[in-house]
Amino acid sequence: MKKVTIGIDIGGTSTKFGIVDVDGEVLFQSSIPTQTHADFQDFIAELTNEISDELAQNTYELQGVGIGAPNANYYRGTIEHAPNLRWKGILPLSESIKAKFDVPVVVTNDANAAAVGEMVFGSAKGMKDFIVITLGTGLGSGIVSNGELIHGHDGFAGELGHLTIHHGQGRTCGCGRKGCLETYVSATGIKRTVYKLIADHLEDSELRGISFNDLSTKMITEVARRGDIIAQHAFEYTGRILGTKLADTVVHTNPEAIFLFGGLSLAGDLIFDPTIEHLEKNLMPIYKGKIKILPSKLQNQSAPIIGASSLVWDLLSKTKS
C-alpha cells in the first residue's frame, strides 16, 4: 500500500489540494473555491469530501495532512483573524480536518510551507540555514535556522512582509499600518510602483492606459524585456528595496541562502540582479559575498500542494529520528 500525504493550500480565491508521495510526486490534485460557503464548517465538509472520494478510489495509506493557510498558527492549528477570508475570528482548522481523517495534521502559513517544501524537495535540501521569500499578492517568508522552521513564541514569526520601509508613512498596507515591505515588493507592490512612475515621469510606456486590475507582473516583465523604461525602473526600484531589507534580515539568522519564490520571482534577472546588487551594497563586511540569492526549485502549479504536504513528511522524519 502506497504511503501518501495530503497537501492543502488555502488561498483567498481558491483552495488547492492534492495527494503526494514520499518523493514529492503529486499523484492527484484539484481545487475548490475558497469563499463560496458562508459557514467555515461547510467549506471543510466540501474540501474533505472531495479528498475522501479520491482516497476511496485508491489503495493509499494516509500518513497525515499538511496545510498552508493565511494567518495560520502552527501551535494551535488555527487560522486567526485572516483579513482575506470571509470567516472571521479564530477557525479550528486542524481540529476540523483531524475529525475527518484521524491522522496527524500540520498547519502553518503558506510561506512556511514553501520553506519546508524547499528543504524537503527543493534546492535547500541539505541546508540548515536559509530563508524563503514568497513574492505573490503580498510578501511572505519562511525562516529555517539550524534545520528548524522558526515559529516564534506565538506561532507568527518571520513576517518579513511587514518590516517597515517608511515608519508611519508610505503606502497603506492591508494590515492597517503604512510603509510595509509588501506594499513595495510583491505583485501588487510593483503594480503600485508602475503607476507612481507613470504619474511622475513623461517617458513613453506600453503600460500607460492599462487599468490597475488588468496589469500583471507578467505584463510588466514582458514590456521591460522589450526596453520599456517605466517597467525597467519599476524592477530596479523593487529590487533595491528588497535587497536593502534582506541585508537587514541577514544579521538575524546568518542564512546560507535566500530563495525567491512566486510570480514576481519569475521575472528572473530583472528582479534578481538589482536585489543582489543592493543586498551586497548594504551587507556588513562579515557577510559580503557569502549570501546566495537563488530561485526556488518548486516553481510550478503544484508547488503549494508539495510545500504543504512536505510539512507531514518533515514531521514524520523527525519523529523517526
KOLVEX-789123 format. One line per field, with one value per residue (C-alpha): residue in one letter; x negated, y, z negated. Coordinates in Angstrom, 1 decimal, always signed. Layout:
! residues N
rest: [A; ...]
xx: [X; ...]
yy: [Y; ...]
zz: [Z; ...]
This chain:
! residues 321
rest: [M; K; K; V; T; I; G; I; D; I; G; G; T; S; T; K; F; G; I; V; D; V; D; G; E; V; L; F; Q; S; S; I; P; T; Q; T; H; A; D; F; Q; D; F; I; A; E; L; T; N; E; I; S; D; E; L; A; Q; N; T; Y; E; L; Q; G; V; G; I; G; A; P; N; A; N; Y; Y; R; G; T; I; E; H; A; P; N; L; R; W; K; G; I; L; P; L; S; E; S; I; K; A; K; F; D; V; P; V; V; V; T; N; D; A; N; A; A; A; V; G; E; M; V; F; G; S; A; K; G; M; K; D; F; I; V; I; T; L; G; T; G; L; G; S; G; I; V; S; N; G; E; L; I; H; G; H; D; G; F; A; G; E; L; G; H; L; T; I; H; H; G; Q; G; R; T; C; G; C; G; R; K; G; C; L; E; T; Y; V; S; A; T; G; I; K; R; T; V; Y; K; L; I; A; D; H; L; E; D; S; E; L; R; G; I; S; F; N; D; L; S; T; K; M; I; T; E; V; A; R; R; G; D; I; I; A; Q; H; A; F; E; Y; T; G; R; I; L; G; T; K; L; A; D; T; V; V; H; T; N; P; E; A; I; F; L; F; G; G; L; S; L; A; G; D; L; I; F; D; P; T; I; E; H; L; E; K; N; L; M; P; I; Y; K; G; K; I; K; I; L; P; S; K; L; Q; N; Q; S; A; P; I; I; G; A; S; S; L; V; W; D; L; L; S; K; T; K; S]
xx: [+0.0; -1.5; -2.2; -0.9; -0.2; +2.4; +1.2; +3.8; +3.1; +5.9; +5.9; +8.1; +9.7; +9.2; +8.1; +5.7; +5.3; +3.5; +2.1; -1.7; -4.0; -7.3; -9.3; -7.2; -5.3; -1.8; +0.5; +3.7; +4.6; +7.7; +9.2; +12.4; +13.5; +12.5; +15.2; +18.4; +19.5; +20.7; +20.0; +16.5; +17.6; +19.5; +16.2; +14.4; +17.1; +16.8; +13.0; +12.8; +15.5; +13.5; +10.4; +12.2; +13.7; +10.3; +8.7; +11.6; +10.7; +7.1; +5.2; +3.3; +2.0; +2.6; -0.2; +1.1; +2.4; +0.3; +2.0; +0.7; +3.2; +3.2; +2.7; +2.2; +1.0; -1.3; -1.0; +2.8; +3.7; +5.9; +6.5; +6.6; +8.3; +7.3; +8.2; +8.6; +11.0; +14.8; +14.8; +13.8; +12.2; +10.3; +11.1; +10.4; +8.7; +6.6; +9.3; +11.9; +9.6; +8.4; +12.0; +12.5; +9.2; +7.8; +4.2; +1.6; +2.5; -0.2; +0.9; -1.3; -1.3; -1.9; -5.4; -6.5; -5.1; -7.1; -10.3; -9.8; -9.0; -12.2; -14.1; -12.4; -12.1; -13.8; -17.2; -17.5; -17.9; -20.9; -20.9; -20.3; -20.0; -18.1; -15.1; -12.3; -10.6; -7.3; -6.5; -2.8; +0.0; -1.8; -5.3; -5.6; -8.6; -9.7; -12.9; -14.8; -17.6; -19.7; -17.4; -14.3; -11.5; -11.2; -7.7; -8.3; -6.6; -3.1; -3.3; -3.7; -7.5; -9.1; -6.5; -9.1; -6.4; -5.6; -9.1; -8.7; -10.2; -8.9; -7.9; -4.4; -4.2; -4.3; -1.9; +1.1; +0.9; +3.8; +2.5; +3.6; +0.1; -1.8; -5.1; -5.2; -7.7; -5.0; -3.3; -6.5; -7.8; -5.1; -2.9; -0.7; -3.6; -5.3; -1.9; -1.7; -5.2; -4.4; -1.5; -3.6; -6.4; -3.8; -2.4; -5.9; -7.6; -6.8; -8.6; -6.6; -5.5; -3.4; -1.9; -0.2; +3.6; +3.7; +6.0; +4.7; +6.8; +5.6; +2.0; -0.1; -3.7; -3.9; -2.9; -5.4; -8.2; -7.4; -7.5; -10.6; -12.4; -11.3; -13.1; -10.2; -11.8; -9.0; -8.9; -12.6; -12.7; -9.9; -12.0; -15.1; -13.2; -11.6; -14.9; -16.6; -14.1; -14.1; -17.9; -18.3; -15.8; -17.2; -20.6; -18.9; -17.4; -20.7; -22.0; -19.3; -19.9; -23.0; -21.5; -23.4; -20.9; -17.7; -15.3; -12.8; -9.5; -6.3; -5.1; -7.3; -10.4; -9.7; -11.0; -14.4; -17.4; -15.0; -14.4; -17.4; -20.1; -19.0; -18.2; -21.7; -23.4; -21.6; -22.0; -25.7; -25.9; -24.2; -25.6; -28.0; -31.5; -31.5; -28.6; -29.6; -29.9; -28.6; -24.8; -23.3; -20.1; -18.5; -15.3; -13.1; -13.2; -9.4; -8.2; -5.2; -1.4; -1.8; -4.3; -1.8; -0.5; -4.0; -5.0; -2.0; -2.5; -6.2; -5.1; -4.0; -7.0; -9.3; -7.4; -7.5; -11.2; -12.0; -9.7; -11.6; -15.0]
yy: [+0.0; +3.3; +5.8; +9.3; +12.7; +15.3; +18.8; +21.7; +25.3; +27.7; +30.8; +33.9; +32.8; +29.0; +26.1; +23.7; +20.2; +17.0; +13.6; +13.5; +10.5; +10.5; +11.5; +14.7; +13.3; +14.7; +11.8; +13.8; +17.4; +19.5; +22.7; +24.2; +27.9; +29.2; +31.8; +30.2; +28.9; +31.4; +28.8; +27.6; +24.1; +23.9; +24.7; +22.0; +19.5; +20.1; +20.0; +16.8; +15.1; +15.8; +14.4; +11.3; +10.5; +10.4; +8.4; +5.8; +5.1; +4.1; +1.8; +4.6; +4.6; +8.2; +9.4; +12.9; +16.2; +19.4; +22.7; +26.1; +28.9; +32.6; +33.7; +30.1; +29.3; +26.3; +25.7; +25.9; +24.5; +27.5; +30.3; +33.5; +36.8; +36.3; +39.6; +37.9; +35.2; +35.7; +33.7; +35.9; +35.2; +32.0; +29.0; +25.4; +24.2; +21.3; +20.0; +20.0; +18.1; +15.6; +14.8; +13.6; +11.7; +10.9; +11.4; +14.0; +17.4; +20.2; +23.7; +26.8; +29.8; +29.4; +30.9; +28.5; +25.6; +26.8; +26.9; +23.3; +22.2; +23.7; +21.9; +18.5; +18.5; +21.6; +23.4; +23.8; +20.0; +19.6; +23.3; +24.1; +27.9; +29.6; +31.9; +31.6; +34.8; +34.3; +37.2; +36.9; +39.2; +40.0; +39.1; +36.1; +34.5; +31.2; +31.2; +28.0; +28.1; +25.0; +22.9; +24.0; +26.3; +29.3; +29.7; +32.1; +32.3; +32.7; +31.0; +34.1; +34.5; +35.7; +38.2; +40.0; +41.4; +43.8; +45.1; +48.9; +50.8; +54.2; +54.4; +55.9; +56.9; +55.5; +53.1; +51.8; +48.1; +45.6; +45.1; +48.6; +50.2; +52.2; +51.6; +47.8; +46.0; +44.0; +47.2; +47.8; +44.3; +42.0; +41.6; +44.3; +46.4; +46.6; +47.5; +50.4; +51.4; +51.4; +53.8; +56.0; +56.1; +56.8; +59.7; +61.2; +60.8; +61.6; +58.8; +56.7; +53.4; +50.5; +50.4; +53.8; +53.4; +49.9; +49.7; +48.6; +45.4; +44.4; +45.0; +41.9; +41.1; +39.0; +42.0; +44.3; +41.7; +41.3; +45.1; +45.5; +43.0; +45.0; +48.0; +49.8; +52.4; +52.6; +48.8; +48.6; +51.3; +49.5; +46.4; +48.4; +50.2; +47.0; +45.1; +48.0; +47.9; +44.1; +43.8; +46.6; +44.9; +41.5; +42.9; +43.9; +40.4; +38.6; +39.8; +37.9; +34.4; +34.5; +32.3; +30.3; +31.3; +33.3; +31.7; +33.9; +32.1; +33.2; +35.1; +38.2; +36.0; +34.6; +37.9; +36.4; +38.7; +41.8; +41.2; +39.1; +41.5; +44.6; +42.6; +41.0; +44.3; +46.2; +43.3; +43.3; +47.1; +47.1; +44.0; +44.2; +43.3; +39.9; +38.8; +40.1; +37.6; +34.8; +35.0; +33.3; +34.7; +31.8; +30.9; +28.3; +24.9; +24.5; +27.0; +25.2; +24.9; +22.0; +23.9; +25.0; +21.4; +19.9; +22.6; +21.8; +18.0; +18.3; +19.5; +16.0; +14.2; +16.5; +15.8; +12.0; +12.1; +13.9; +11.6; +8.6; +10.1]
zz: [+0.0; +1.1; -1.7; -0.9; -2.5; -1.6; -0.9; -1.1; -0.2; -1.3; +0.7; +0.8; +4.1; +4.4; +2.2; +3.9; +2.6; +3.7; +2.8; +2.6; +2.2; +0.2; +3.4; +3.8; +6.8; +6.9; +7.7; +7.8; +7.4; +7.6; +6.2; +4.9; +4.4; +1.0; +0.4; +1.6; -1.8; -4.4; -7.1; -7.7; -8.5; -5.2; -3.5; -5.4; -4.5; -0.8; -1.0; -3.0; -0.9; +2.3; +0.7; -0.7; +2.7; +4.3; +1.4; +1.7; +5.3; +4.5; +2.0; +0.2; -3.3; -4.5; -6.7; -7.5; -6.2; -5.8; -5.3; -4.3; -5.2; -5.8; -9.4; -10.4; -13.9; -13.9; -17.7; -17.8; -14.4; -13.7; -11.3; -13.2; -12.0; -8.3; -6.5; -3.1; -4.2; -4.7; -8.0; -10.9; -14.3; -15.2; -13.0; -14.3; -11.1; -12.4; -14.7; -11.8; -9.4; -12.0; -12.9; -9.3; -8.7; -12.2; -11.1; -12.1; -10.8; -10.5; -9.9; -9.1; -6.8; -3.1; -3.2; -6.0; -3.9; -1.0; -3.1; -4.3; -0.8; +0.4; -2.4; -1.7; +2.1; +3.4; +3.7; -0.1; -0.6; -2.9; -4.0; -7.7; -7.5; -4.8; -4.1; -1.5; -0.3; +1.4; +3.8; +4.6; +3.9; +0.7; -0.6; -2.8; -4.4; -6.0; -8.0; -8.7; -11.3; -12.3; -10.2; -12.1; -10.9; -13.2; -14.5; -17.4; -20.8; -19.5; -16.1; -13.9; -13.5; -10.3; -8.9; -6.8; -4.6; -7.4; -8.0; -7.7; -4.9; -6.0; -9.6; -10.0; -6.4; -2.9; -1.2; -3.2; -3.9; -4.4; -8.0; -8.8; -9.0; -6.5; -4.7; -5.0; -2.7; -0.9; +0.3; +2.4; +3.0; +4.3; +7.4; +6.0; +4.9; +8.3; +9.9; +7.5; +8.3; +12.1; +11.5; +9.4; +12.1; +14.8; +12.8; +12.1; +15.5; +19.1; +20.9; +23.4; +22.0; +23.1; +19.6; +19.9; +20.3; +18.8; +15.8; +12.4; +12.5; +16.0; +15.2; +14.2; +13.3; +16.4; +18.5; +16.7; +17.2; +21.0; +21.7; +19.5; +21.7; +24.7; +23.3; +21.6; +19.3; +16.8; +16.4; +16.1; +13.4; +11.6; +11.3; +10.3; +7.6; +6.3; +6.3; +4.5; +1.6; +1.4; +1.4; -1.2; -3.6; -3.1; -4.1; -7.4; -7.7; -7.2; -10.6; -12.4; -11.2; -9.0; -6.3; -3.7; -1.0; -0.4; +2.1; +4.1; +4.9; +6.6; +9.6; +9.2; +9.0; +12.4; +13.9; +13.5; +13.8; +13.8; +10.1; +9.1; +10.4; +8.5; +5.4; +5.3; +6.1; +3.2; +0.8; +1.3; +1.1; -2.3; -4.0; -6.9; -5.7; -7.6; -5.4; -2.0; +0.8; -1.4; -0.9; +2.1; +3.7; +5.6; +7.4; +5.8; +7.3; +6.7; +9.3; +10.7; +10.2; +7.8; +5.5; +2.9; +2.6; +2.4; -0.2; -2.4; -2.1; -3.0; -6.5; -7.2; -5.7; -7.6; -10.9; -10.3; -9.5; -12.7; -14.7; -13.5; -14.3]
